[in-house]
Amino acid sequence: MKPTSTPSPPYDREISALFFLVSLVFFVTVILAILFLGEPFSMWQHPFSDLGNTVTRQGRPNMPSRLIFCAGMLVDGYIMRRISACYAQNPDLRHRTVKRWLALLGALGSVVSTYPSDVSNLIHSLGTGPAVGVIYLFTTLFHLELRPQTRPSFFYADLIILQATVLPYAVAFFLNLPPKQSLQKLCILGLGFTLQRVVTAAEESFRPREVLRLSGESR
C-alpha cells in the first residue's frame, strides 16, 4: 500500500497574515471614513460606497472621507497584489495558479472601486463586485481545503454563516431589492468573520496573539 501523501497547504504564514491585514484595513478604513463624513451615516440605509463619493447625500463636499476610503482601497489592492506574488513564488501551495490570478483580480477590483459611485455607479460596481467576490471565493476555497484537518462543527458553522450572509445580499443587490443596504453590512461582517477564522485555522497560520505578545515583550 502506498503511503498517504500530505496535501499541500492552502496558504503559508505570510499569505495568512496578509489576508488578516486585508480585513483589518477595510474595517479601519470604514470606521475612519464614517467619522470624517460630513453628515450622519446610516448603517442600514446607506451603502459603504457613499464614503468614497465626491459629495455627500446632502450635497456637501466629501473630500476627507473620500481620501480615507480611496487610501484604504488602494492599500487593500496592494496587499492583494502581494498575495498574488506570494502564490507565484511558492510552488508548494495548493491551487496556487488559480489563487494567483484570483488575487490579482481582487487587487484590480480594489483599485477600480475607488472610482466614485456618484460619478459612475457602473464603473464603481465593476470594482466592488470583483473585490468582494474574490474574498468570498478565497474564504470558501480555504474552508474546503482545510476541511480534513478542522472540526466538523467549525467547518459547517463557518460555511453556514458565510453563505447565509453573502448570498442574500448578492440576490438583493442584483434584483435591487429594498433591504440590500442592511444586507450589505451583514455580508461584510460575515465575510470578515469567516475569513479571519479560516486564515488562522491551519498550522501554517499567522497568529494575531503573537503580535500582541511580541509587542508586549518589546516594551
C-alpha positions as CSV (number, residue, x, y, z in Angstrom):
1,M,0.0,0.0,0.0
2,K,1.3,3.4,-1.0
3,P,1.8,5.9,1.9
4,T,-0.8,8.7,2.0
5,S,0.8,11.9,0.9
6,T,0.2,15.0,3.0
7,P,-1.7,17.6,0.9
8,S,0.0,20.8,0.2
9,P,-1.1,23.7,2.4
10,P,-3.7,26.3,1.0
11,Y,-1.5,29.2,2.2
12,D,1.7,30.0,4.0
13,R,2.2,32.2,7.1
14,E,2.8,35.3,5.1
15,I,-0.4,34.9,3.0
16,S,-2.3,34.2,6.2
17,A,-1.1,37.4,7.7
18,L,-1.8,39.4,4.5
19,F,-5.4,38.2,4.4
20,F,-5.8,39.1,8.0
21,L,-4.5,42.5,7.2
22,V,-6.8,42.9,4.2
23,S,-9.8,42.6,6.5
24,L,-8.3,44.8,9.2
25,V,-7.5,47.6,6.8
26,F,-11.0,47.5,5.4
27,F,-12.8,47.8,8.7
28,V,-10.4,50.5,10.0
29,T,-11.0,52.4,6.7
30,V,-14.8,52.2,7.0
31,I,-14.7,53.4,10.6
32,L,-12.4,56.4,9.9
33,A,-14.3,57.3,6.7
34,I,-17.6,57.4,8.6
35,L,-16.1,59.5,11.4
36,F,-14.9,62.1,8.8
37,L,-18.1,62.0,6.7
38,G,-19.7,65.4,6.7
39,E,-23.1,64.1,7.8
40,P,-24.6,61.1,9.7
41,F,-24.1,57.7,8.1
42,S,-26.9,55.2,8.4
43,M,-25.5,51.6,8.5
44,W,-28.9,50.2,7.5
45,Q,-29.8,52.7,4.7
46,H,-26.6,53.9,3.1
47,P,-24.0,51.8,1.2
48,F,-20.4,51.9,2.1
49,S,-19.8,53.3,-1.4
50,D,-21.2,56.7,-0.1
51,L,-17.9,57.0,1.8
52,G,-15.9,57.3,-1.4
53,N,-18.3,59.7,-3.2
54,T,-17.3,63.2,-4.2
55,V,-20.3,64.7,-2.3
56,T,-22.5,63.6,0.5
57,R,-26.2,62.8,0.1
58,Q,-27.0,66.3,1.2
59,G,-24.6,67.8,-1.4
60,R,-21.7,68.7,0.9
61,P,-18.1,68.2,-0.2
62,N,-16.8,64.8,0.9
63,M,-13.1,65.1,0.4
64,P,-11.8,63.9,3.8
65,S,-14.0,60.7,3.8
66,R,-13.2,60.1,0.1
67,L,-9.5,60.3,0.7
68,I,-9.6,57.9,3.5
69,F,-11.8,55.5,1.6
70,C,-9.6,55.6,-1.5
71,A,-6.4,55.2,0.6
72,G,-7.9,52.1,2.3
73,M,-9.0,50.5,-1.0
74,L,-5.6,51.2,-2.6
75,V,-3.8,49.7,0.4
76,D,-6.0,46.6,0.2
77,G,-5.3,46.4,-3.6
78,Y,-1.6,46.5,-2.9
79,I,-2.0,43.7,-0.3
80,M,-3.9,41.5,-2.7
81,R,-1.2,42.1,-5.3
82,R,1.3,40.9,-2.7
83,I,-0.8,37.8,-2.0
84,S,-0.7,37.1,-5.8
85,A,3.1,37.4,-5.8
86,C,3.4,35.0,-2.8
87,Y,1.4,32.3,-4.7
88,A,3.5,32.9,-7.8
89,Q,6.7,32.4,-5.8
90,N,5.7,29.3,-3.7
91,P,5.3,26.1,-5.7
92,D,4.2,24.1,-2.7
93,L,0.9,25.8,-2.2
94,R,-2.4,24.2,-3.3
95,H,-4.1,25.6,-6.3
96,R,-1.5,28.4,-6.5
97,T,-2.1,29.3,-10.1
98,V,-5.8,29.8,-9.7
99,K,-5.2,31.8,-6.4
100,R,-2.5,33.9,-8.0
101,W,-4.9,35.2,-10.7
102,L,-7.8,35.4,-8.3
103,A,-5.8,37.7,-6.0
104,L,-4.8,39.8,-9.0
105,L,-8.5,40.2,-9.9
106,G,-9.1,41.2,-6.3
107,A,-6.3,43.8,-6.4
108,L,-7.7,45.3,-9.6
109,G,-11.2,45.4,-8.1
110,S,-10.0,47.3,-5.1
111,V,-8.3,49.9,-7.3
112,V,-11.3,50.3,-9.6
113,S,-13.7,50.6,-6.5
114,T,-12.0,54.0,-5.7
115,Y,-14.0,55.5,-8.7
116,P,-16.8,57.4,-7.0
117,S,-20.2,55.8,-7.4
118,D,-21.9,59.2,-7.7
119,V,-19.9,59.8,-10.9
120,S,-20.4,56.4,-12.4
121,N,-22.0,53.6,-10.3
122,L,-21.3,51.2,-13.1
123,I,-17.6,51.7,-13.0
124,H,-17.6,51.7,-9.2
125,S,-19.5,48.4,-9.2
126,L,-17.1,46.8,-11.7
127,G,-14.6,47.3,-8.9
128,T,-16.5,46.4,-5.8
129,G,-18.1,43.3,-7.3
130,P,-14.8,41.5,-8.1
131,A,-13.2,42.8,-4.9
132,V,-15.9,41.3,-2.6
133,G,-16.4,38.2,-4.9
134,V,-12.7,37.3,-4.7
135,I,-12.7,37.4,-0.9
136,Y,-15.8,35.2,-0.9
137,L,-14.2,32.7,-3.2
138,F,-11.0,32.6,-1.2
139,T,-12.9,32.1,2.0
140,T,-15.0,29.3,0.6
141,L,-12.0,27.6,-1.1
142,F,-9.9,27.8,2.1
143,H,-12.6,26.2,4.1
144,L,-13.0,23.3,1.6
145,E,-9.2,22.8,1.5
146,L,-8.9,22.7,5.3
147,R,-11.9,20.5,5.9
148,P,-9.9,17.3,6.6
149,Q,-8.0,19.0,9.4
150,T,-10.7,21.1,11.0
151,R,-13.5,20.1,13.3
152,P,-16.9,19.4,11.5
153,S,-18.5,22.0,13.8
154,F,-16.0,24.6,12.7
155,F,-16.4,23.8,9.0
156,Y,-20.2,23.7,8.9
157,A,-20.8,26.6,11.2
158,D,-18.5,28.9,9.2
159,L,-19.9,27.8,5.8
160,I,-23.5,28.4,7.1
161,I,-22.5,31.9,8.3
162,L,-20.7,32.7,5.1
163,Q,-23.5,31.6,2.7
164,A,-26.3,33.0,4.9
165,T,-24.8,36.5,4.9
166,V,-23.3,36.7,1.4
167,L,-25.9,35.1,-0.8
168,P,-28.9,37.1,0.4
169,Y,-27.0,40.3,-0.2
170,A,-26.0,39.1,-3.7
171,V,-29.6,38.4,-4.6
172,A,-30.8,41.7,-3.1
173,F,-28.1,43.6,-5.0
174,F,-28.8,42.2,-8.4
175,L,-32.5,42.5,-8.0
176,N,-32.2,45.9,-6.5
177,L,-34.4,45.0,-3.5
178,P,-35.0,47.5,-0.7
179,P,-33.1,45.6,2.1
180,K,-29.9,45.5,0.1
181,Q,-28.1,48.1,2.2
182,S,-28.8,46.4,5.5
183,L,-27.9,43.1,4.0
184,Q,-24.6,44.6,2.7
185,K,-23.4,45.2,6.3
186,L,-24.3,41.6,7.3
187,C,-22.5,40.4,4.2
188,I,-19.3,42.3,5.1
189,L,-19.4,41.2,8.7
190,G,-20.0,37.5,7.7
191,L,-17.1,37.7,5.2
192,G,-14.8,39.3,7.6
193,F,-15.6,36.9,10.5
194,T,-15.2,33.7,8.4
195,L,-12.1,34.9,6.6
196,Q,-10.4,35.7,9.8
197,R,-11.3,32.3,11.2
198,V,-10.1,30.3,8.2
199,V,-6.8,32.1,7.6
200,T,-5.8,31.4,11.2
201,A,-7.0,27.8,11.3
202,A,-4.1,25.9,9.7
203,E,-0.8,25.0,11.3
204,E,0.9,27.4,8.9
205,S,-1.3,30.3,10.0
206,F,-0.4,33.7,11.3
207,R,-1.5,34.1,14.9
208,P,-2.7,37.6,15.9
209,R,-1.9,36.9,19.5
210,E,1.7,36.5,18.6
211,V,1.8,40.2,17.5
212,L,0.3,41.2,20.9
213,R,2.9,39.0,22.7
214,L,5.8,40.4,20.8
215,S,4.5,44.0,21.2
216,G,4.3,43.4,25.0
217,E,7.9,42.0,25.1
218,S,9.3,44.9,23.2
219,R,8.1,47.4,25.8
